[in-house]
Amino acid sequence: MSDVEVRGADALPPTPSLVPRLGGAGYIATSRASWLGQRQLLLALLVAGDTVAGGLGAVAAIGLANVVELRIDGEVFAAMSLALLVGTSWLLGVYRSSSRSSIERFRLRLMVLSLFLLTGFLSWARDGLPAEVVLLPVAGTIALVLASWIELIGSTWLGNPGAPTSILGVGPASQALARLLLAQPAWGLKPVGFIADSSSHAVEGRDIAPSGGHEDVITSLPQLGTLAPGRPIAGFEVLLLPHGQHLPRDPEILYRLGAKQILVVSDLGEFATLGLKTRSFDQFIAWELTASRGQPAYLPKRFIDLAISLPLALVAGPVVGLLALAIKVVDPGPAFFEHPRIGRNGKPIQVLKLRTMYCDAEQRLEHVLAMDAVKRAHWQRYFKLPQDPRILPHIGGFLRRTSLDELPQLWNVIRGDMSLVGPRPFPAYHMDAFDPDFRALRATVPPGITGFWQISSRSDGDLGVQRAQDCFYIRNRSLWLDLYILIATLPAVLCGRGAK
């Protein structure tokens, strides 16, 4: 870093919400105690959550066995199932690190489920095919879903604790990386400060991710120290290096800082990033990119859509009827409406929704945008309005916060216009705000009721965030990622983050 940039970082004004100056021993000790406490709570939550989920999965399987009159030793089945699930999770590292993202941990849970089924089959299938083998998938699947829910809801309740992370450098690339981590706490890394590299120049680069705000927090992050002395620095566990250009000649300089993990961040743009493999060539490292974009096979994805949406539509029918009645009481008029959206291959589709706005919503919108420049600018960035005057009182806000207004779209899924998981179908005016390349990419997949953007940012994300997260899903889409998004949707709705 240049001396000018280091001085600039030192001069960044702290916000009132962040305690004393950077570098103070009291600040670091207090913060570290807080981080360690949060991490220990998270790891305890994971172990306790898996224990509860595994127990409930076993109980549900035993209950099913009683209903269909299968003979099993319930106590032995429950004890073995719980020991296998928690033990395998421990061995595969589900509880080993707080720096894992929820997606990484979900992939590990899928491996745990596979080993659980294999080990249980080998343990019980020696004398034919006992009932326990038939019930293993029931117990394991219920445990997977419940454990994921407990983790996602619990981590939100704890404030999404992540491993305290320091970023090497104080230039634009380092600050962009800090914004990314603040905007995506689910990735498991919480930025706590910067380490100035006075021996090299800043890497300008382009922003690693679109800014989601957080400017006040970024400018108040402390400078924890400098790289040059190579002495241990307290207050962080993970060291992030934006781009390879920050790597010093002598690796011991980094090792002596005391980080438990050192991560070098490379910007791969819109290439698929889940499941990348690395190859080593002496001092060089290569990312192995897939030759073609993977995608879920049509028939399995369609089967999952119908297997879930058909029974869910039957259960949701009475609820939708009651909500429609409440809408008509608040504002006479049709309770349902079909809105034209852009579907796969650019085909127009009619998306069915419960009405959450006044019948004259368009006129109300035009009036507000014409009279209020601040709201007009917000609309142009998000295509959403805070305290939207178009929304029906009480029932409209409730439907939007809980996403219950989307329930009629199960009919769109059954009809084949949409999928359960995919980018949200946008109106034409919303799509026109994106670049042509992104519009073409988005048209290659069917729109969905829920998607990666909805479980991450929801309405908090501007156009740049929407684009980045939709690209991430489209480039990395797979059946297991669809399954993760489906499971993560309920906690996102219950926590209500970003819903408008």
C-alpha positions in Angstrom: 0.0 0.0 0.0 1.2 3.5 -0.6 1.8 5.8 2.4 -1.1 8.0 1.2 -3.5 5.1 1.3 -2.3 4.0 4.8 -2.8 7.5 6.1 -6.3 7.6 4.5 -7.3 4.4 6.3 -6.0 5.8 9.6 -8.1 8.9 9.1 -11.4 7.1 8.5 -13.8 8.4 11.1 -15.3 5.9 13.4 -19.1 5.8 13.8 -20.6 6.2 17.2 -21.8 2.5 17.1 -18.2 1.2 17.0 -16.1 1.6 20.1 -12.8 3.3 20.5 -10.0 3.6 18.1 -8.7 0.9 16.1 -5.8 -0.7 17.6 -6.7 -0.3 21.2 -6.0 -3.3 23.3 -9.2 -2.9 25.2 -11.3 -2.8 22.0 -9.6 -5.9 20.6 -9.9 -7.9 23.8 -13.6 -7.0 24.3 -14.4 -7.7 20.7 -12.5 -10.9 20.6 -14.3 -12.1 23.7 -17.6 -11.3 22.0 -16.6 -13.1 18.8 -15.4 -16.1 20.7 -18.6 -16.2 22.6 -20.7 -15.9 19.5 -18.7 -18.7 17.8 -19.0 -21.0 20.7 -22.8 -20.3 20.8 -23.0 -21.1 17.1 -21.1 -24.4 17.4 -23.1 -25.4 20.5 -26.3 -24.5 18.5 -25.1 -26.8 15.6 -24.5 -29.8 17.9 -27.7 -29.2 19.9 -29.7 -28.6 16.7 -28.4 -31.8 15.1 -29.1 -33.8 18.3 -32.7 -32.5 18.5 -33.2 -32.9 14.7 -31.8 -36.5 14.7 -34.0 -37.4 17.7 -37.1 -36.0 16.1 -36.3 -37.8 12.9 -35.9 -41.1 14.7 -39.2 -40.5 16.6 -41.0 -39.7 13.4 -39.7 -42.9 11.8 -40.7 -45.0 14.8 -44.1 -43.4 14.7 -44.4 -44.3 11.0 -43.4 -47.9 11.9 -46.2 -48.1 14.4 -48.8 -46.8 12.0 -47.9 -49.2 9.2 -47.2 -52.0 11.8 -43.5 -52.6 11.2 -41.7 -54.4 14.0 -38.6 -52.6 15.2 -36.7 -52.0 18.4 -37.5 -48.4 18.8 -34.9 -47.6 21.5 -32.0 -49.2 19.6 -33.1 -47.6 16.3 -33.3 -44.1 17.9 -29.9 -44.5 19.7 -28.1 -45.8 16.7 -29.6 -43.2 14.3 -28.7 -40.3 16.6 -25.2 -41.6 17.2 -24.6 -42.1 13.5 -25.9 -38.7 12.5 -24.1 -36.7 15.1 -20.9 -38.8 14.9 -20.7 -38.6 11.2 -21.3 -34.8 11.3 -18.5 -34.5 13.7 -16.1 -36.6 11.6 -16.9 -34.7 8.4 -16.3 -31.3 10.1 -19.8 -29.9 10.3 -19.0 -28.5 13.7 -15.3 -27.8 13.1 -15.4 -24.2 11.9 -17.5 -21.1 12.2 -16.0 -19.8 8.9 -18.1 -22.1 6.8 -21.0 -20.7 4.9 -24.4 -22.2 5.3 -24.2 -23.6 1.7 -20.9 -25.3 2.5 -22.3 -26.8 5.6 -25.4 -28.0 3.8 -23.2 -29.9 1.3 -21.5 -31.5 4.2 -24.9 -32.5 5.7 -25.8 -34.2 2.4 -22.6 -36.2 2.7 -23.5 -37.0 6.3 -26.9 -38.2 5.1 -25.3 -40.4 2.4 -22.9 -42.0 4.9 -25.7 -42.4 7.5 -27.8 -44.4 5.0 -24.8 -46.5 3.9 -23.6 -47.2 7.5 -27.1 -48.0 8.7 -27.7 -50.3 5.7 -24.5 -52.2 6.4 -25.4 -52.4 10.1 -28.9 -53.7 9.7 -29.0 -55.5 6.4 -26.9 -58.5 7.3 -30.0 -60.6 8.0 -32.2 -59.7 5.0 -33.9 -56.3 4.7 -35.2 -55.4 8.2 -37.7 -52.5 8.8 -34.9 -50.3 10.1 -33.4 -50.1 6.7 -36.7 -48.9 5.2 -37.0 -46.3 7.9 -33.5 -44.9 7.6 -34.3 -42.5 4.8 -37.3 -41.1 6.7 -35.2 -40.4 9.8 -32.3 -39.0 7.8 -34.3 -36.7 5.6 -36.3 -35.3 8.5 -33.1 -34.7 10.4 -31.5 -33.0 7.4 -34.4 -30.5 7.0 -34.9 -29.8 10.7 -31.1 -29.4 11.4 -30.8 -26.9 8.5 -33.8 -24.9 9.7 -32.4 -24.8 13.3 -29.0 -23.6 11.9 -30.5 -20.9 9.6 -32.9 -19.6 12.2 -30.5 -19.8 15.1 -27.6 -18.1 13.2 -30.0 -15.3 12.3 -31.0 -15.0 15.9 -27.3 -14.9 16.9 -26.7 -12.1 14.4 -25.1 -14.4 11.8 -21.9 -14.8 13.8 -18.9 -15.5 11.6 -15.2 -16.0 12.1 -13.5 -12.6 12.9 -11.7 -11.8 9.6 -9.1 -9.2 8.8 -8.5 -8.1 5.2 -5.0 -7.3 3.9 -4.8 -3.9 2.4 -6.8 -0.7 2.8 -7.4 0.1 -0.9 -10.6 -0.2 -3.1 -10.3 -3.9 -3.6 -10.0 -4.6 0.2 -12.9 -2.3 1.0 -15.1 -3.9 -1.8 -14.3 -7.3 -0.2 -15.4 -6.0 3.2 -18.6 -4.7 1.7 -19.3 -8.2 0.2 -18.8 -9.9 3.5 -21.0 -7.5 5.4 -23.7 -7.9 2.8 -23.5 -11.7 2.9 -23.1 -12.7 6.6 -24.1 -16.3 5.7 -20.7 -16.9 4.1 -19.3 -17.2 7.7 -16.7 -14.4 7.7 -17.2 -11.2 9.6 -14.8 -8.4 8.7 -13.3 -6.7 11.8 -10.5 -4.6 10.4 -7.7 -4.2 7.8 -4.0 -4.9 7.9 -2.0 -2.3 6.0 0.5 -3.6 3.5 3.1 -0.8 3.4 5.4 -2.8 1.2 3.3 -2.9 -2.0 0.9 -0.7 -3.9 -2.9 -1.0 -3.7 -4.5 -3.3 -6.2 -7.2 -1.1 -7.8 -9.2 -3.8 -9.5 -12.9 -3.7 -9.9 -15.3 -4.1 -7.1 -15.6 -7.7 -6.2 -19.4 -7.3 -5.6 -21.9 -4.5 -6.0 -22.1 -2.3 -3.0 -25.0 -3.1 -0.7 -24.5 0.0 1.4 -22.5 -0.5 4.7 -20.3 2.5 3.9 -20.5 3.8 7.4 -19.4 0.5 8.8 -16.6 0.1 6.2 -15.1 3.5 7.0 -15.1 2.7 10.8 -13.4 -0.7 10.5 -10.1 -0.4 12.3 -6.6 -0.8 11.0 -5.4 -3.6 13.2 -1.7 -3.3 12.3 0.7 -3.4 9.4 2.2 -6.4 7.6 5.8 -5.2 7.5 6.9 -6.1 11.1 5.4 -9.6 10.7 4.5 -9.7 14.4 1.3 -11.5 15.7 -1.8 -9.3 15.6 -4.7 -10.0 17.9 -8.4 -9.7 17.1 -8.9 -12.0 14.1 -8.8 -15.6 13.1 -9.1 -15.5 9.3 -6.9 -13.4 7.0 -8.3 -12.6 3.6 -6.0 -11.5 0.7 -7.9 -9.8 -2.2 -6.3 -11.0 -5.4 -3.0 -12.8 -5.6 -1.0 -9.5 -6.0 -1.1 -9.0 -2.2 1.0 -12.2 -1.6 4.3 -11.2 -0.1 7.5 -12.9 -1.3 8.2 -14.5 2.1 5.1 -16.5 3.3 6.5 -16.4 6.9 5.4 -12.8 7.1 1.8 -13.9 6.8 2.1 -17.0 9.0 3.6 -14.9 11.8 0.5 -12.7 12.0 -1.3 -15.6 13.9 -4.3 -16.3 11.6 -5.8 -19.7 11.9 -6.8 -19.5 8.2 -5.4 -17.6 5.3 -7.7 -17.2 2.3 -6.6 -15.8 -1.1 -9.7 -14.3 -2.9 -9.8 -14.4 -6.7 -12.5 -12.7 -8.7 -13.8 -15.3 -11.2 -16.6 -13.0 -12.4 -19.6 -15.0 -13.4 -18.0 -18.4 -13.7 -19.5 -21.2 -11.7 -17.8 -21.3 -8.3 -19.4 -24.1 -6.3 -17.4 -27.3 -6.4 -14.3 -25.8 -8.0 -11.2 -27.9 -7.9 -7.6 -26.6 -7.6 -4.5 -27.9 -9.2 -1.0 -27.0 -8.1 2.0 -26.2 -10.5 5.0 -25.4 -8.3 4.4 -21.7 -7.3 1.2 -21.5 -9.3 -2.3 -22.6 -8.6 -5.0 -23.3 -11.2 -8.8 -23.3 -10.8 -10.4 -26.2 -12.7 -13.5 -24.8 -14.4 -16.2 -27.0 -15.9 -16.2 -27.1 -19.6 -19.9 -26.6 -19.8 -22.4 -25.1 -17.5 -24.1 -27.8 -15.3 -27.8 -27.8 -14.9 -30.4 -30.0 -13.3 -31.9 -32.5 -15.6 -35.4 -31.4 -16.7 -37.3 -34.6 -15.7 -36.0 -34.8 -12.1 -36.5 -31.1 -11.5 -40.0 -31.3 -12.9 -40.8 -34.4 -10.8 -39.7 -32.5 -7.6 -41.8 -29.5 -8.6 -44.9 -31.6 -9.0 -44.2 -33.8 -6.0 -44.1 -30.8 -3.7 -46.5 -28.3 -5.3 -49.5 -30.7 -5.8 -49.9 -31.7 -2.1 -48.9 -28.2 -1.0 -51.6 -26.6 -3.2 -54.2 -28.9 -1.5 -53.1 -27.9 1.9 -52.8 -24.2 1.0 -56.2 -24.0 -0.6 -58.2 -23.1 2.5 -55.6 -20.6 3.6 -55.7 -18.9 0.3 -59.5 -18.7 0.5 -59.4 -17.0 3.9 -56.7 -14.5 2.8 -58.8 -13.7 -0.3 -61.8 -12.9 1.9 -59.7 -10.6 4.1 -58.5 -8.7 1.0 -62.0 -8.1 -0.2 -63.0 -6.8 3.2 -60.2 -4.2 3.2 -60.6 -3.1 -0.4 -63.5 -4.3 -2.5 -62.4 -5.8 -5.8 -60.8 -8.9 -7.1 -58.7 -10.8 -4.5 -56.5 -12.3 -7.2 -54.7 -10.8 -10.1 -52.6 -12.1 -13.0 -49.5 -10.0 -13.6 -47.6 -10.3 -16.9 -44.0 -11.4 -16.3 -41.1 -12.6 -18.5 -40.6 -16.4 -18.4 -38.2 -18.8 -19.9 -36.9 -18.0 -23.4 -38.4 -14.6 -23.0 -42.0 -16.0 -23.2 -44.6 -13.8 -21.5 -46.4 -15.6 -18.6 -49.3 -14.6 -16.4 -48.2 -14.9 -12.7 -51.0 -15.5 -10.3 -50.9 -13.6 -7.0 -53.1 -12.5 -4.1 -53.7 -8.8 -4.4 -51.7 -6.8 -1.8 -52.3 -3.3 -3.3 -55.2 -1.0 -3.9 -57.0 -1.4 -7.2 -55.7 2.1 -8.3 -52.1 1.2 -7.3 -50.6 2.4 -10.6 -52.1 5.9 -10.3 -50.9 6.1 -6.7 -47.4 5.1 -7.8 -47.3 7.8 -10.5 -48.4 10.4 -8.1 -45.8 9.5 -5.5 -42.9 9.4 -8.0 -43.9 12.7 -9.5 -44.1 14.4 -6.1 -41.1 12.9 -4.2 -37.6 12.9 -5.9 -36.1 10.8 -3.1 -38.7 8.0 -3.6 -38.3 8.3 -7.3 -34.5 7.6 -7.0 -35.1 4.7 -4.7 -37.6 3.2 -7.1 -35.2 3.5 -10.0 -32.6 1.6 -8.0 -34.7 -1.1 -6.3 -38.1 -1.0 -8.0 -39.5 -1.1 -4.5 -40.6 1.7 -2.1 -40.3 1.9 1.6 -43.7 2.6 3.2 -45.3 2.0 -0.1 -48.6 3.9 -0.3 -50.0 1.4 -2.8 -50.0 -1.4 -0.2 -53.3 -2.3 1.5 -53.3 -1.6 5.2 -52.6 -4.5 7.6 -53.4 -7.4 5.2 -51.1 -6.2 2.4 -48.1 -5.8 4.6 -48.7 -9.1 6.3 -49.0 -10.9 3.0 -45.7 -9.4 1.7 -43.8 -10.0 4.9 -44.8 -13.7 5.0 -44.7 -14.1 1.2 -48.2 -15.7 1.4 -49.3 -13.6 -1.5 -47.1 -16.0 -3.6 -49.1 -19.1 -2.7 -51.3 -19.0 -5.8 -48.2 -19.4 -7.9 -48.2 -23.0 -7.1 -50.7 -23.2 -9.9 -48.1 -21.7 -12.2 -45.7 -24.4 -11.1 -48.3 -27.2 -11.7 -49.1 -25.6 -15.1 -45.4 -25.6 -16.1 -44.9 -21.8 -16.4 -42.6 -21.7 -13.4 -40.5 -23.9 -11.1 -40.4 -24.0 -7.4 -36.8 -22.7 -7.5 -35.4 -20.2 -10.0 -34.9 -16.5 -10.5 -38.1 -14.5 -9.7 -40.1 -13.6 -12.7 -39.8 -9.8 -13.3 -42.1 -7.4 -15.1 -40.8 -6.1 -18.4 -39.9 -2.7 -17.0 -37.7 -4.4 -14.3 -36.0 -6.6 -16.9 -35.3 -3.7 -19.2 -33.2 -2.1 -16.4 -30.6 -4.9 -16.8 -28.0 -5.3 -19.6 -28.8 -7.5 -22.6 -26.3 -10.2 -21.7 -27.9 -10.7 -18.3 -31.4 -10.7 -19.8 -30.4 -13.4 -22.2 -28.8 -15.5 -19.4 -31.9 -15.2 -17.2 -34.1 -16.3 -20.0 -32.3 -19.7 -20.2 -33.9 -20.9 -16.9 -37.5 -21.1 -15.8 -38.5 -18.5 -13.2 -39.3 -19.7 -9.7 -41.4 -19.0 -6.6 -38.3 -18.8 -4.5 -34.6 -18.4 -5.4 -31.1 -17.6 -4.2 -31.8 -13.9 -4.1 -35.0 -14.4 -2.0 -33.2 -16.3 0.7 -30.2 -13.9 0.7 -31.2 -10.3 0.2 -34.9 -10.3 -0.6 -36.0 -6.7 -1.1 -32.8 -5.3 0.5 -30.8 -5.9 -2.7 -30.6 -3.3 -5.4 -30.3 -4.2 -9.1 -26.6 -4.9 -8.8 -27.2 -7.4 -6.0 -30.1 -9.0 -7.8 -27.9 -9.4 -10.9 -25.0 -10.9 -9.0 -27.1 -13.4 -7.0 -29.2 -14.5 -10.0 -26.0 -15.0 -12.0 -24.6 -17.1 -9.1 -27.6 -19.3 -9.1 -27.8 -19.8 -12.8 -24.1 -20.5 -13.2 -24.1 -23.0 -10.3 -27.6 -24.5 -10.4 -28.0 -28.1 -9.5 -30.6 -30.3 -7.7 -28.7 -30.1 -4.4 -28.6 -26.2 -4.6 -32.4 -26.2 -5.4 -32.9 -28.4 -2.3 -30.9 -26.0 -0.2 -32.9 -23.0 -1.4 -36.2 -24.8 -0.8 -35.2 -25.6 2.8 -33.8 -22.1 3.4 -36.9 -20.4 2.2 -39.0 -21.0 5.4 -36.3 -19.6 7.8 -36.0 -16.5 5.4 -39.8 -16.0 5.5 -40.0 -16.5 9.3 -37.2 -14.1 10.0 -38.8 -11.6 7.6 -35.4 -10.1 6.7 -35.7 -7.8 3.7 -39.4 -8.4 3.1 -41.3 -5.4 1.7 
